[in-house]
């Protein structure tokens, strides 16, 4: 589960009002990997369980701010046929 703790309007892009968003999450698994188009680069998500912050980059990826370079990505799907 995540909660938006604050939003700050920053500009309009292509007619869409863009905003910086701050999220609080139980874990990194709760961070939306496909953020809404109106969330601006620089938005942050706090993984409360691990105490780690993630920042939204211009490629719309959540990057750990702990310095380890971790980028959140969907889990790889397991093959239905383990051949």
Buried (B, 14 or more C-beta within 10 A) or exposed (E): EBEEEEBEEBEEEEEEEBBBBBBBBEEBEBBEEEBEEBBBEEBBBBBEEEEBBBBBEEEEBBBBBEEEEBEBEEEEEEEEEEE
